[in-house]
Every structure is written in C-alpha cells, then in structure tokens.
Amino acid sequence: MMRVRYEDMVREFARVLEKNGFSAADAADAAVIFAQNSLAGVFSHGLNRFPRVVSYLQKGEIDPNARATCEATFGSLERWDGHRGFGPLNAKRAMDRACELAKQNGVGVVALGNNNHWMRGGTYGWLAADQGCIGICWSNTMPNMPAWGAKDRRIGNNPLIMAVPRSNGEHAMIDCAVSQFSYGKIEDCRLRGVQLPVPGGYNEKGELTTDPGEIEKTWRVLPMGYWKGSGLSIVLDLIATVLTNANSVQKIGTFGDEVGLTQIMIAIDPSKFNTTEQTDAIVDAILADVKASEPAAEGADVMYPGEPEMRSIKANREEGIPVIEEVWNSVLAM
C-alpha cells in the first residue's frame, strides 16, 4: 500500500481546486477537509471522492464562488440557502454559525437547503465538539435505498452524526449512514478488493451478499436495522425538508446528479449547565465503563465511537496516509 504525507495531500488538493475556480483561501480550507477525512481513515469521503467532486466542478454543477446565506432567523434557529455552492465549505460555515448561536442561547440550529454534498458528515460533528459543543447533524441524499419491503429506491442513505466534546480533543462521535454501509464504504471495499464484514445489500438474484461489486450492480443496499433504518431515513428527510422548505430526497432524485441537498446543523453548549471539568468527568466515566467491557473475542479491544478515527489520525500522521495508487495518480495528473 502506497502512503502519502498529509501535507502533500493537502497541497495537491488545494492546487487542483484552485485550478478549478476556487479562491486560494477556499481551496486551502476545502483541501484540509478532504485530507482530514483520509487522515481519519474515512478514505471513501477523502481521496476516493475527490475526483468525482472535480468532475462536478468541471460540469458546472458546483459553483465554487457561491456561499451559503442566511434567509431567515428566529432566535436560535436560522434557515440558510446554500446556492448550490461547494458543500463542505457551506456546511462548515453553517455548523460554525450553529455553534455561535449555541454560545449565545444554549442551542443553535441552522437548516441549510440547496447545498451540495458535504463529503464526510463527521467533519461537522467534530467541528462542533472542537468548539466545546455537542454536535448533531444530518443530510439527505438522492433516492438510493429501498424502503423496507420495497425493491425500487425511493429513500435516502441519509447520514446522521452525533458528537460529544472532551477538552483533550478525544471526542466521542458516531457518524453513520442509515444503511448498513454507506455507498462510499462499499466503493472503498471494492477498490481494495475486500468483502464487507457482514451483508450490506442484495445481488441480482435478490440474495443478501457481502460482495461490494455485486451490491454496486443492483444498488439495492440494506437499511441498518432493517425497518428501523428505513424509518429513520424517512423521518430525517421529513424534518430537514420541513425546516428548510428545500429539496426532499424525492425531488433530489429528479436532478440527475446528487446536488441541491438538504442539511441540518444543531449545536448545544453544555457549558451553560456544567463546567468543562464536569462534562469531562461525565464523558470519561461513561467511556471508561464501556472500555472495561469483557471482549467477545480474546485479545480484541472494545472501542467507543470516535476512537478508531483517533487511532487512524495518529498512525497516518506518523506513517503517511494509505492511498490507492491509481486514484492518487489521477489527482496528481489533474
């Protein structure tokens, strides 16, 4: 496996984005978001997704100069329009604003409509936690998953993120699609030539399979928790569309590409009730109890959500970020 230094990845991403219409400052900020995703081990929304985003820029489906604007405000709740701009930067600005509102009011909610793909949703949960806030966010998608009991795809694989801060930066965070595996994870496994650890969708015979290539032929992915993931997907889309009056999963499906998405950013400031030390003590005690679990397999490690990413960041900083050589070379050639 080829490895690339984090700083080199940031530099190449920024170079390509600036060539495709970004200002130098926006290119640098966006490059950091992509590279940090790969640094955390989420390759599906870092390097592996980068060429697709560049293709959207070149087709004119992302306006690199468009910035999200606040269209309406009601105390701690705001409605924003992303103007089909660059998804990650709009999402960052929206979560920053939600944190600002939370520092003022205890809670801040920014409903962001008409944005583009935000890449890795965990970026914005972690961003809130870095500012001392509990972060909750989600996005809808194009219709890419069947509702439970259906064959055709009418609901979204809508990612949901929740993050809880720790003052040492080792936050607890869950970032999950509402399918068993995100499309990015399925693609990543196919590119690496590995099977999924558990069934993640159906093959052309209608059978559950762990083969990512077979799932990509049908795009019939499995909702997590079966009917529970299906119901969660539908409700997340309902809440997001009601708060933004923007595009639902169904409407996004008429656009051709996955653009014009709807996203919700929620920040809660626990310092309104607790000191930082009190919040740390609560979080540390709960996570320590989880870590004290008896492993199901001998020698295995029970990890809290967010811990694998922290380990990846440390290892990839020291050893370089593992990349698929073909994809990295395609970026170098852009």
Secondary structure, DSSP 8 states (H G I E B T S, - for coil): -EEE-HHHHHHHHHHHHHHTT--HHHHHHHHHHHHHHHHTT-GGGTGGGHHHHHHHHHTTSS-TT---EEEEEETTEEEEE-TT--HHHHHHHHHHHHHHHHHHHSEEEEEEEEE---S-THHHHHHHHHTT-EEEEEE--SEEEE-TT-SSEEEE---EEEEE--TTS--EEEEE-SBSS-HHHHHHHHHHT---SS--EE-TTS-EE--HHHHHHHT-B-BTTTHHHHHHHHHHHHHHHHHH----HHHHTTSSSS-SEEEEEEEE-GGGTS-HHHHHHHHHHHHHHHHTS--SSTT-----TTHHHHHHHHHHHHH-EEE-HHHHHHHHT-
